[in-house]
Amino acid sequence: MTITINESLRAYIDPLTSDEYAALERSLLAEGCRDALVLWGDVLVDGHNRYGICQKHGIAFNTIQNTTFKSMDDVHLWMIDNHLGRRSVSDFQRGVLALRKKEIVSARLAQEQAEQAAAELAGAPEAAHPSQPEPPWTREAVARAARVSSATLGQIEKIQKTAAPELVSAVKSGVVSINAAAAVASLPSEKQVAAVAGGKKELREAARQVRESRLASKPRPLVEEAPIDATPEEAEIHRLNQLLAALMEERDQLKKKVQHLTIALAEARAGQPG
């Protein structure tokens, strides 16, 4: 049997940690390879770790063909859905996978719409009966697929776009939370790397400083003067309304500061040994 390893498929999903790999190896040695490896033709789609371990120890294994794949996008979508359903996948990993699925689905939808428009311009008869494409993935749909909140999904997007590789690795390994990593990702790359090198305490401190700087830099609402022709009573009402607006703004800022401090405290407690 010929099995081809596609390196891009092997790397498409985050690799197992050393502990996870060791646990899988022990399981295969004790119980054999119970789950079939999934192939697309001769290309291995699912089971790269099991295949490597079975080859290493001469363990017998079975294969199964997935006949539904028509393109590499189909393979990627299947891999994403397969891993989104696993309990061992972290929130960050699920968010990354769901965002990848959104990219594929959105690109397919755009292609179908372009082809439909071209068919309509050409007067093709099939243009009158367009296929039903998959509905576009909204942020809420992506968050539901990843089983995270929309806010957390936004933080994962920010980490993907602006975080240094060292910070991304820290999130994947659980050294820093998604919330804190998204805050640290606002810093220049060299400061991110320095915070990661300093460990959990330094990362929490960097995140706290970013949050506090955001609160301090938020502009205060401008105080509007009362109209020139306002009566004394109207001027006093206007002044009181302005004072009320300022107090409400200060209240909102304090609530946000308390929220950030609560998050930081929870992260600090989570990092303490049990």
Secondary structure in CASP SS format (residue, H / E / C, confidence):
PFRMAT SS
TARGET T0000
AUTHOR 0000-0000-0000
METHOD secondary structure of the structure
MODEL  1
M C 1.00
T C 1.00
I C 1.00
T E 1.00
I C 1.00
N C 1.00
E H 1.00
S H 1.00
L H 1.00
R H 1.00
A C 1.00
Y C 1.00
I C 1.00
D C 1.00
P C 1.00
L C 1.00
T C 1.00
S H 1.00
D H 1.00
E H 1.00
Y H 1.00
A H 1.00
A H 1.00
L H 1.00
E H 1.00
R H 1.00
S H 1.00
L H 1.00
L H 1.00
A H 1.00
E H 1.00
G C 1.00
C C 1.00
R C 1.00
D C 1.00
A C 1.00
L E 1.00
V E 1.00
L E 1.00
W E 1.00
G C 1.00
D C 1.00
V E 1.00
L E 1.00
V E 1.00
D E 1.00
G C 1.00
H H 1.00
N H 1.00
R H 1.00
Y H 1.00
G H 1.00
I H 1.00
C H 1.00
Q H 1.00
K H 1.00
H H 1.00
G C 1.00
I C 1.00
A C 1.00
F C 1.00
N C 1.00
T E 1.00
I E 1.00
Q E 1.00
N C 1.00
T C 1.00
T C 1.00
F C 1.00
K C 1.00
S C 1.00
M H 1.00
D H 1.00
D H 1.00
V H 1.00
H H 1.00
L H 1.00
W H 1.00
M H 1.00
I H 1.00
D H 1.00
N H 1.00
H H 1.00
L H 1.00
G C 1.00
R C 1.00
R C 1.00
S C 1.00
V C 1.00
S C 1.00
D H 1.00
F H 1.00
Q H 1.00
R H 1.00
G H 1.00
V H 1.00
L H 1.00
A H 1.00
L H 1.00
R H 1.00
K H 1.00
K H 1.00
E H 1.00
I H 1.00
V H 1.00
S H 1.00
A H 1.00
R H 1.00
L H 1.00
A H 1.00
Q H 1.00
E H 1.00
Q H 1.00
A H 1.00
E H 1.00
Q H 1.00
A H 1.00
A H 1.00
A H 1.00
E H 1.00
L H 1.00
A H 1.00
G C 1.00
A C 1.00
P H 1.00
E H 1.00
A H 1.00
A H 1.00
H C 1.00
P C 1.00
S C 1.00
Q C 1.00
P C 1.00
E C 1.00
P C 1.00
P C 1.00
W C 1.00
T C 1.00
R H 1.00
E H 1.00
A H 1.00
V H 1.00
A H 1.00
R H 1.00
A H 1.00
A H 1.00
R C 1.00
V C 1.00
S C 1.00
S H 1.00
A H 1.00
T H 1.00
L H 1.00
G H 1.00
Q H 1.00
I H 1.00
E H 1.00
K H 1.00
I H 1.00
Q H 1.00
K H 1.00
T H 1.00
A C 1.00
A C 1.00
P H 1.00
E H 1.00
L H 1.00
V H 1.00
S H 1.00
A H 1.00
V H 1.00
K H 1.00
S H 1.00
G C 1.00
V C 1.00
V C 1.00
S C 1.00
I H 1.00
N H 1.00
A H 1.00
A H 1.00
A H 1.00
A H 1.00
V H 1.00
A C 1.00
S C 1.00
L C 1.00
P C 1.00
S H 1.00
E H 1.00
K H 1.00
Q H 1.00
V H 1.00
A H 1.00
A H 1.00
V H 1.00
A H 1.00
G C 1.00
G H 1.00
K H 1.00
K H 1.00
E H 1.00
L H 1.00
R H 1.00
E H 1.00
A H 1.00
A H 1.00
R H 1.00
Q H 1.00
V H 1.00
R H 1.00
E H 1.00
S H 1.00
R H 1.00
L H 1.00
A H 1.00
S H 1.00
K C 1.00
P C 1.00
R C 1.00
P C 1.00
L C 1.00
V C 1.00
E C 1.00
E C 1.00
A C 1.00
P C 1.00
I C 1.00
D C 1.00
A C 1.00
T C 1.00
P H 1.00
E H 1.00
E H 1.00
A H 1.00
E H 1.00
I H 1.00
H H 1.00
R H 1.00
L H 1.00
N H 1.00
Q H 1.00
L H 1.00
L H 1.00
A H 1.00
A H 1.00
L H 1.00
M H 1.00
E H 1.00
E H 1.00
R H 1.00
D H 1.00
Q H 1.00
L H 1.00
K H 1.00
K H 1.00
K H 1.00
V H 1.00
Q H 1.00
H H 1.00
L H 1.00
T H 1.00
I H 1.00
A H 1.00
L H 1.00
A H 1.00
E H 1.00
A H 1.00
R H 1.00
A H 1.00
G C 1.00
Q C 1.00
P C 1.00
G C 1.00
END
